[in-house]
Amino acid sequence: MNQDYIFAMVTLTIIFLILLISLFAFWLWMLIDAIKTHKGSELVVWVIVIVLLGILGALIYLIFGRKKKNTITSSKKRAEEIKKAVFKKQKSPVKKTITKKSRKTR
């Protein structure tokens, strides 16, 4: 019976530590996000809220303060930028092949 009690306590301690580390990582992530995305007095307010209220402050920031990124639009923009960069630096390979063939036949 004593071994079962020890096993249960060790298991609960490990679960508690994993939960504690996860909550701290979430809190730190929200703090870093607030510092990166906000400026001026807005930054100061969010940092104070997150630091003073802890996990609750991080949750409040997640719900109300975090700026949402439109991933679909940003992905499309990035794809367009890549297309422009690639085609700007090199000419179309189809045009080169056509011009080489047309020169050989002349």
TORPA-4810 file (N, C-alpha, C, O; in nm, 3 decimals):
<nodes>
NODE_1_0.082_-0.119_0.000_0.000_0.000_0.000_0.087_0.126_0.000_0.051_0.226_-0.063_M
NODE_2_0.197_0.122_0.068_0.287_0.236_0.076_0.348_0.268_-0.061_0.366_0.385_-0.094_N
NODE_3_0.379_0.165_-0.140_0.437_0.186_-0.272_0.335_0.250_-0.366_0.373_0.333_-0.448_Q
NODE_4_0.209_0.214_-0.355_0.105_0.275_-0.437_0.091_0.424_-0.407_0.073_0.506_-0.497_D
NODE_5_0.100_0.458_-0.280_0.090_0.597_-0.239_0.207_0.678_-0.295_0.188_0.789_-0.345_Y
NODE_6_0.328_0.623_-0.288_0.447_0.691_-0.341_0.435_0.708_-0.492_0.467_0.815_-0.545_I
NODE_7_0.391_0.602_-0.561_0.375_0.609_-0.707_0.273_0.717_-0.746_0.296_0.792_-0.841_F
NODE_8_0.164_0.724_-0.673_0.060_0.824_-0.702_0.114_0.965_-0.679_0.086_1.056_-0.758_A
NODE_9_0.189_0.984_-0.573_0.244_1.117_-0.544_0.346_1.160_-0.649_0.348_1.275_-0.691_M
NODE_10_0.430_1.067_-0.692_0.530_1.098_-0.795_0.459_1.132_-0.926_0.497_1.227_-0.995_V
NODE_11_0.357_1.055_-0.961_0.282_1.080_-1.084_0.214_1.216_-1.080_0.221_1.291_-1.178_T
NODE_12_0.150_1.247_-0.971_0.084_1.378_-0.957_0.185_1.492_-0.960_0.157_1.598_-1.016_L
NODE_13_0.301_1.471_-0.901_0.405_1.574_-0.904_0.453_1.600_-1.046_0.471_1.715_-1.086_T
NODE_14_0.473_1.493_-1.122_0.517_1.508_-1.261_0.411_1.580_-1.344_0.443_1.669_-1.422_I
NODE_15_0.286_1.542_-1.327_0.176_1.609_-1.399_0.170_1.757_-1.362_0.153_1.843_-1.448_I
NODE_16_0.184_1.786_-1.233_0.181_1.925_-1.187_0.296_2.005_-1.247_0.276_2.119_-1.290_F
NODE_17_0.416_1.947_-1.252_0.531_2.018_-1.310_0.513_2.043_-1.459_0.547_2.150_-1.509_L
NODE_18_0.459_1.945_-1.531_0.434_1.965_-1.674_0.332_2.077_-1.696_0.350_2.161_-1.784_I
NODE_19_0.227_2.078_-1.616_0.126_2.183_-1.625_0.186_2.320_-1.592_0.158_2.419_-1.660_L
NODE_20_0.266_2.325_-1.488_0.330_2.450_-1.446_0.423_2.504_-1.555_0.421_2.624_-1.584_L
NODE_21_0.503_2.417_-1.614_0.595_2.459_-1.721_0.516_2.506_-1.843_0.554_2.604_-1.908_I
NODE_22_0.408_2.436_-1.875_0.325_2.476_-1.990_0.261_2.613_-1.968_0.259_2.696_-2.059_S
NODE_23_0.211_2.636_-1.849_0.150_2.766_-1.819_0.254_2.878_-1.823_0.226_2.987_-1.871_L
NODE_24_0.373_2.851_-1.772_0.479_2.952_-1.778_0.519_2.981_-1.922_0.542_3.097_-1.957_F
NODE_25_0.527_2.877_-2.005_0.562_2.896_-2.147_0.454_2.980_-2.217_0.486_3.067_-2.297_A
NODE_26_0.327_2.953_-2.187_0.218_3.032_-2.244_0.227_3.177_-2.200_0.213_3.268_-2.283_F
NODE_27_0.250_3.200_-2.072_0.263_3.335_-2.018_0.378_3.410_-2.086_0.364_3.527_-2.123_W
NODE_28_0.491_3.342_-2.100_0.608_3.404_-2.163_0.581_3.433_-2.310_0.623_3.537_-2.361_L
NODE_29_0.513_3.343_-2.380_0.479_3.362_-2.521_0.392_3.486_-2.538_0.415_3.566_-2.629_W
NODE_30_0.292_3.503_-2.450_0.204_3.620_-2.460_0.280_3.749_-2.428_0.257_3.852_-2.492_M
NODE_31_0.370_3.744_-2.332_0.451_3.862_-2.298_0.540_3.901_-2.416_0.547_4.019_-2.450_L
NODE_32_0.607_3.806_-2.476_0.693_3.834_-2.591_0.611_3.885_-2.709_0.654_3.977_-2.779_I
NODE_33_0.494_3.826_-2.732_0.408_3.871_-2.841_0.364_4.015_-2.819_0.360_4.094_-2.914_D
NODE_34_0.330_4.050_-2.697_0.288_4.187_-2.666_0.403_4.284_-2.690_0.382_4.393_-2.743_A
NODE_35_0.523_4.246_-2.652_0.639_4.333_-2.671_0.670_4.352_-2.820_0.709_4.461_-2.862_I
NODE_36_0.653_4.246_-2.899_0.684_4.254_-3.041_0.579_4.330_-3.121_0.614_4.399_-3.218_K
NODE_37_0.452_4.320_-3.084_0.348_4.374_-3.169_0.296_4.511_-3.129_0.238_4.581_-3.213_T
NODE_38_0.313_4.552_-3.005_0.259_4.680_-2.960_0.370_4.781_-2.937_0.486_4.746_-2.914_H
NODE_39_0.332_4.909_-2.944_0.429_5.017_-2.923_0.368_5.123_-2.833_0.246_5.133_-2.819_K
NODE_40_0.454_5.201_-2.772_0.410_5.315_-2.692_0.335_5.277_-2.567_0.367_5.180_-2.498_G
NODE_41_0.230_5.358_-2.539_0.154_5.338_-2.415_0.076_5.207_-2.418_0.052_5.146_-2.314_S
NODE_42_0.035_5.163_-2.537_-0.035_5.036_-2.549_0.054_4.920_-2.502_0.007_4.827_-2.436_E
NODE_43_0.182_4.927_-2.538_0.278_4.825_-2.495_0.291_4.824_-2.343_0.289_4.717_-2.282_L
NODE_44_0.303_4.940_-2.284_0.319_4.950_-2.138_0.197_4.891_-2.067_0.212_4.818_-1.969_V
NODE_45_0.078_4.923_-2.116_-0.044_4.872_-2.052_-0.050_4.720_-2.061_-0.078_4.654_-1.961_V
NODE_46_-0.022_4.663_-2.178_-0.031_4.517_-2.191_0.076_4.446_-2.110_0.049_4.341_-2.051_W
NODE_47_0.195_4.500_-2.105_0.300_4.437_-2.024_0.262_4.440_-1.876_0.282_4.341_-1.805_V
NODE_48_0.208_4.551_-1.829_0.165_4.560_-1.689_0.054_4.458_-1.661_0.056_4.390_-1.559_I
NODE_49_-0.044_4.449_-1.752_-0.155_4.354_-1.733_-0.102_4.211_-1.727_-0.140_4.134_-1.640_V
NODE_50_-0.014_4.176_-1.820_0.038_4.039_-1.825_0.125_4.007_-1.704_0.115_3.899_-1.647_I
NODE_51_0.209_4.101_-1.665_0.301_4.075_-1.553_0.226_4.071_-1.419_0.249_3.983_-1.337_V
NODE_52_0.137_4.166_-1.398_0.069_4.172_-1.268_-0.039_4.065_-1.250_-0.059_4.015_-1.139_L
NODE_53_-0.108_4.029_-1.358_-0.217_3.932_-1.346_-0.175_3.790_-1.379_-0.253_3.696_-1.364_L
NODE_54_-0.052_3.772_-1.425_-0.001_3.637_-1.451_-0.075_3.567_-1.563_-0.095_3.623_-1.671_G
NODE_55_-0.116_3.443_-1.538_-0.185_3.363_-1.639_-0.316_3.428_-1.680_-0.352_3.426_-1.798_I
NODE_56_-0.388_3.486_-1.585_-0.512_3.555_-1.617_-0.486_3.672_-1.712_-0.561_3.694_-1.807_L
NODE_57_-0.379_3.747_-1.686_-0.342_3.857_-1.774_-0.304_3.808_-1.914_-0.337_3.872_-2.013_G
NODE_58_-0.235_3.693_-1.920_-0.199_3.636_-2.050_-0.324_3.593_-2.126_-0.333_3.612_-2.247_A
NODE_59_-0.422_3.536_-2.055_-0.548_3.498_-2.119_-0.625_3.621_-2.168_-0.681_3.620_-2.278_L
NODE_60_-0.627_3.726_-2.088_-0.692_3.851_-2.128_-0.624_3.907_-2.253_-0.691_3.952_-2.345_I
NODE_61_-0.493_3.903_-2.255_-0.420_3.952_-2.373_-0.451_3.865_-2.495_-0.469_3.917_-2.604_Y
NODE_62_-0.456_3.734_-2.476_-0.485_3.644_-2.588_-0.622_3.674_-2.648_-0.638_3.673_-2.770_L
NODE_63_-0.720_3.701_-2.563_-0.857_3.724_-2.611_-0.875_3.866_-2.667_-0.936_3.883_-2.773_I
NODE_64_-0.823_3.966_-2.598_-0.854_4.104_-2.636_-0.738_4.180_-2.701_-0.763_4.271_-2.780_F
NODE_65_-0.615_4.145_-2.671_-0.504_4.229_-2.714_-0.424_4.180_-2.831_-0.357_4.258_-2.899_G
NODE_66_-0.430_4.052_-2.856_-0.346_3.995_-2.962_-0.401_4.032_-3.098_-0.519_4.014_-3.126_R
NODE_67_-0.313_4.085_-3.182_-0.354_4.121_-3.318_-0.357_3.996_-3.403_-0.260_3.920_-3.409_K
NODE_68_-0.469_3.976_-3.469_-0.485_3.857_-3.551_-0.417_3.877_-3.685_-0.427_3.982_-3.748_K
NODE_69_-0.347_3.774_-3.726_-0.279_3.778_-3.855_-0.360_3.698_-3.954_-0.403_3.586_-3.924_K
NODE_70_-0.381_3.754_-4.070_-0.455_3.683_-4.174_-0.355_3.598_-4.249_-0.286_3.646_-4.339_N
NODE_71_-0.347_3.473_-4.214_-0.244_3.386_-4.272_-0.267_3.357_-4.418_-0.171_3.340_-4.493_T
NODE_72_-0.392_3.352_-4.462_-0.419_3.326_-4.603_-0.370_3.442_-4.687_-0.303_3.422_-4.788_I
NODE_73_-0.402_3.564_-4.647_-0.360_3.681_-4.723_-0.209_3.694_-4.721_-0.149_3.722_-4.824_T
NODE_74_-0.146_3.674_-4.606_-0.002_3.688_-4.599_0.068_3.579_-4.680_0.174_3.604_-4.737_S
NODE_75_0.011_3.459_-4.686_0.070_3.351_-4.768_0.060_3.386_-4.915_0.155_3.364_-4.991_S
NODE_76_-0.053_3.439_-4.955_-0.070_3.478_-5.096_0.026_3.590_-5.132_0.087_3.589_-5.239_K
NODE_77_0.040_3.687_-5.043_0.132_3.797_-5.068_0.275_3.746_-5.080_0.349_3.788_-5.169_K
NODE_78_0.312_3.655_-4.992_0.447_3.599_-4.995_0.470_3.521_-5.124_0.579_3.529_-5.182_R
NODE_79_0.370_3.446_-5.169_0.383_3.371_-5.294_0.400_3.466_-5.412_0.480_3.440_-5.502_A
NODE_80_0.326_3.576_-5.413_0.339_3.675_-5.520_0.478_3.740_-5.518_0.538_3.762_-5.623_E
NODE_81_0.529_3.770_-5.398_0.663_3.828_-5.387_0.768_3.732_-5.442_0.862_3.774_-5.510_E
NODE_82_0.753_3.604_-5.413_0.849_3.504_-5.461_0.841_3.494_-5.613_0.944_3.486_-5.680_I
NODE_83_0.719_3.493_-5.666_0.703_3.487_-5.812_0.770_3.605_-5.879_0.842_3.590_-5.977_K
NODE_84_0.746_3.725_-5.825_0.804_3.845_-5.882_0.957_3.839_-5.877_1.024_3.875_-5.973_K
NODE_85_1.010_3.794_-5.765_1.155_3.789_-5.749_1.217_3.687_-5.844_1.322_3.713_-5.903_A
NODE_86_1.153_3.573_-5.861_1.207_3.468_-5.946_1.201_3.509_-6.092_1.300_3.497_-6.164_V
NODE_87_1.087_3.558_-6.137_1.072_3.593_-6.278_1.141_3.724_-6.313_1.169_3.748_-6.431_F
NODE_88_1.168_3.806_-6.217_1.239_3.931_-6.243_1.386_3.903_-6.270_1.447_3.969_-6.355_K
NODE_89_1.444_3.808_-6.199_1.586_3.779_-6.212_1.618_3.695_-6.335_1.725_3.712_-6.395_K
NODE_90_1.528_3.606_-6.375_1.557_3.522_-6.490_1.444_3.532_-6.590_1.327_3.547_-6.554_Q
NODE_91_1.481_3.525_-6.716_1.380_3.531_-6.820_1.313_3.395_-6.831_1.363_3.294_-6.781_K
NODE_92_1.201_3.395_-6.896_1.124_3.272_-6.909_1.202_3.169_-6.991_1.249_3.203_-7.100_S
NODE_93_1.217_3.046_-6.944_1.290_2.943_-7.019_1.219_2.905_-7.149_1.283_2.858_-7.243_P
NODE_94_1.089_2.924_-7.156_1.014_2.892_-7.277_1.056_2.985_-7.389_1.075_2.939_-7.502_V
NODE_95_1.071_3.113_-7.362_1.112_3.209_-7.465_1.252_3.177_-7.516_1.277_3.190_-7.636_K
NODE_96_1.342_3.137_-7.428_1.478_3.104_-7.470_1.477_2.984_-7.565_1.546_2.985_-7.667_K
NODE_97_1.399_2.883_-7.533_1.392_2.763_-7.616_1.334_2.796_-7.753_1.385_2.749_-7.855_T
NODE_98_1.231_2.875_-7.756_1.168_2.911_-7.883_1.265_2.992_-7.969_1.279_2.965_-8.088_I
NODE_99_1.333_3.089_-7.909_1.425_3.171_-7.988_1.543_3.090_-8.037_1.591_3.114_-8.148_T
NODE_100_1.593_2.995_-7.958_1.705_2.911_-8.003_1.662_2.823_-8.118_1.738_2.808_-8.214_K
NODE_101_1.544_2.764_-8.112_1.495_2.679_-8.219_1.470_2.759_-8.346_1.501_2.714_-8.456_K
NODE_102_1.414_2.878_-8.330_1.382_2.958_-8.448_1.511_3.006_-8.514_1.514_3.022_-8.636_S
NODE_103_1.616_3.028_-8.439_1.744_3.070_-8.497_1.809_2.955_-8.574_1.870_2.976_-8.678_R
NODE_104_1.795_2.833_-8.521_1.854_2.716_-8.587_1.785_2.684_-8.718_1.850_2.638_-8.812_K
NODE_105_1.655_2.707_-8.726_1.582_2.674_-8.847_1.603_2.778_-8.956_1.576_2.748_-9.073_T
NODE_106_1.649_2.894_-8.925_1.667_2.999_-9.025_1.788_2.979_-9.105_1.817_3.059_-9.194_R
</nodes>
